Amino acid sequence: MLRLSRRAKVSVVNLGLVFLLLFLVWLSPSEETLGSLIKLVYVHAAIVYAAFFTFMLAGVFGIIYIFTSQQKIYSWLSAFQRTAFLFWGIYFLSSIVLTYLAWGGVGWMEPRFQLAIQILVMVSLVFLFSLWLDKPKVTALLNVGLFLVIFYLTSTVQRIFHPSNPIGKSNSSTMKFFALSMASVCFLIALLTAYLLRPSQQEIENNDLKHTA
């Protein structure tokens, strides 16, 4: 009988969650103004909230690592850093597709779209700088700072075309149900993705020896 490793089992569960997300997209109702395009709005919102969630976790683990210097904590910091980078990249691509379908073109001048580009650049620089420098404490500080900057920028950004929380302000309980369901599934996918991207036990032990030598 075939025995799957823990990572293989997690991969299977994660794939199942992706199919569940697609099923929710298919099952979700259309909307009077946007029609079936609202289905992509649900996913778009779910992905960006999952990205913010992983940025926050990377920052939290960064703070914990600064005070503990435990390599297991740093391994989770690295995992959430990678996951946040991945999810923000997916969110950015989905922004291009969604704005083109909704407005007939990419909203390059939309402040939130420009912010998405700025954050993508910042995340890429932090990620690459962390790999190049290989200084855990510096990486931890960078991720803490990155989350604080992202939180500040996203809470103060202006809007031109982009609506402000259209689903949350909707009177439709059905819309809110599907939005919340997809966001919850994306959160779980983010957590399992971080687990899969987390360095192996051997890598953790090697890093521990390397930075304590």
Long-range contacts (C-beta under 8 A, 24 or more apart in sequence): 7-195, 7-196, 10-192, 10-195, 10-196, 11-196, 13-192, 14-189, 14-192, 14-193, 14-196, 17-185, 17-188, 17-189, 17-192, 18-189, 20-185, 21-46, 21-182, 21-185, 21-186, 21-189, 24-178, 24-181, 24-182, 24-185, 25-182, 27-178, 28-178, 28-182, 29-174, 29-175, 29-178, 31-175, 34-102, 37-98, 37-101, 37-102, 38-175, 40-94, 40-97, 40-98, 40-101, 41-98, 41-166, 41-167, 42-167, 42-178, 42-179, 42-182, 43-94, 43-182, 43-186, 44-91, 44-94, 44-95, 44-98, 45-167, 45-179, 45-182, 45-183, 46-179, 46-182, 46-183, 46-185, 46-186, 47-87, 47-90, 47-91, 47-94, 47-186, 48-91, 49-183, 49-186, 49-187, 50-87, 50-183, 50-186, 50-187, 50-189, 50-190, 51-84, 51-87, 51-88, 51-91, 51-190, 52-150, 52-154, 53-187, 53-190, 54-80, 54-83, 54-84, 54-87, 54-190, 54-194, 55-80, 55-84, 55-88, 55-146, 55-147, 55-150, 56-147, 57-194, 58-84, 58-143, 58-146, 58-147, 59-143, 59-144, 59-146, 59-147, 59-148, 61-140, 61-143, 62-139, 62-140, 62-141, 62-142, 62-143, 62-144, 62-147, 63-140, 63-144, 65-136, 65-137, 65-140, 66-137, 66-140, 66-141, 66-144, 69-136, 69-137, 71-204, 71-205, 71-207, 71-208, 71-211, 72-204, 74-136, 74-139, 74-140, 74-207, 75-198, 75-199, 75-203, 75-204, 75-207, 76-194, 76-198, 77-139, 77-140, 77-143, 78-139, 78-197, 78-198, 78-199, 79-194, 79-195, 79-197, 79-198, 79-199, 80-194, 81-126, 81-127, 81-130, 81-139, 81-143, 82-127, 82-194, 82-197, 83-190, 83-193, 83-194, 83-197, 84-123, 85-123, 85-124, 85-127, 86-193, 86-197, 87-190, 87-193, 88-116, 88-119, 88-120, 88-123, 89-120, 91-116, 92-116, 92-117, 92-120, 103-161, 107-160, 107-161, 107-162, 109-160, 110-159, 110-160, 110-161, 110-162, 111-157, 111-158, 111-159, 111-160, 111-162, 112-157, 112-159, 112-162, 113-162, 115-153, 115-154, 115-157, 118-153, 119-150, 119-153, 122-146, 122-149, 122-150, 136-207, 136-211
